[in-house]
Amino acid sequence: MKIRTTEALKAFEKSVEQCAGSVYLKSVNGECYDLKKEEFRSQGIRRLMEDEKEELELFVSNRYDNMIMLRFFVAAGEGVF
């Protein structure tokens, strides 16, 4: 997963903020960034922006949050950002 534009980053952050539960990124190496916690958010976002090999996966803690993030990915896939 990689965020390529400023608009996509803003939309991603807005989607994360809308989620009620945990939202986190996890790398294939086991690094984990909880995007709902301020102390890890900037590290996770930075890592996401640098993810050239698209090694990060996004996880959410409940199905409602899954729908929020799915809407973001659909919009991103349609070139909205």
C-alpha positions in Angstrom: 0.0 0.0 0.0 1.4 3.4 -0.9 -0.1 6.9 -0.7 1.2 8.9 -3.7 -0.4 12.4 -3.4 -1.1 15.0 -0.8 -4.9 14.7 -1.5 -4.8 11.0 -1.0 -2.9 11.4 2.3 -5.5 13.9 3.6 -8.3 11.5 2.5 -6.5 8.6 4.2 -6.1 10.5 7.4 -9.7 11.6 7.4 -10.8 8.0 6.9 -8.6 6.9 9.8 -10.1 9.6 12.0 -13.6 8.4 11.2 -12.9 4.9 12.4 -14.1 4.1 15.9 -11.7 1.3 16.6 -8.0 0.6 16.1 -6.5 1.1 12.7 -3.0 0.0 12.2 -0.3 -0.7 9.5 1.8 -3.8 9.7 4.9 -4.6 7.7 6.1 -8.0 6.5 8.9 -7.6 9.0 6.4 -7.3 11.9 6.6 -3.5 12.4 3.2 -2.3 13.6 1.9 1.3 13.7 -1.3 2.1 15.4 -2.7 5.1 13.4 -5.2 6.0 16.1 -2.4 6.7 18.6 -0.7 10.1 18.1 2.8 8.8 19.1 2.7 6.2 16.3 0.7 8.0 13.6 3.5 10.2 12.2 5.9 7.2 12.1 3.2 5.1 10.3 2.3 7.8 7.8 6.0 8.4 7.1 6.6 4.7 6.6 3.5 4.5 4.3 4.8 7.4 2.2 8.1 5.6 1.8 6.7 2.1 1.1 8.2 1.6 -2.4 7.7 -2.2 -2.3 4.1 -1.9 -0.9 4.9 -4.1 2.0 2.5 -2.5 4.5 -0.9 -4.0 5.2 -3.8 -2.1 6.8 -5.9 -3.7 9.5 -9.0 -2.4 11.4 -10.6 -3.7 14.5 -14.2 -3.8 13.4 -16.3 -4.3 10.3 -17.8 -0.8 10.3 -14.3 0.6 10.2 -13.5 -1.8 7.4 -16.3 -0.2 5.3 -14.9 3.3 6.0 -11.4 2.2 4.7 -12.9 0.3 1.8 -14.6 3.5 0.6 -11.2 5.2 0.7 -9.6 2.5 -1.4 -12.4 2.5 -3.9 -12.1 6.3 -4.3 -8.3 6.0 -4.6 -8.6 3.2 -7.2 -11.0 5.3 -9.3 -8.4 8.1 -9.5 -10.3 10.5 -7.2 -7.1 11.5 -5.6 
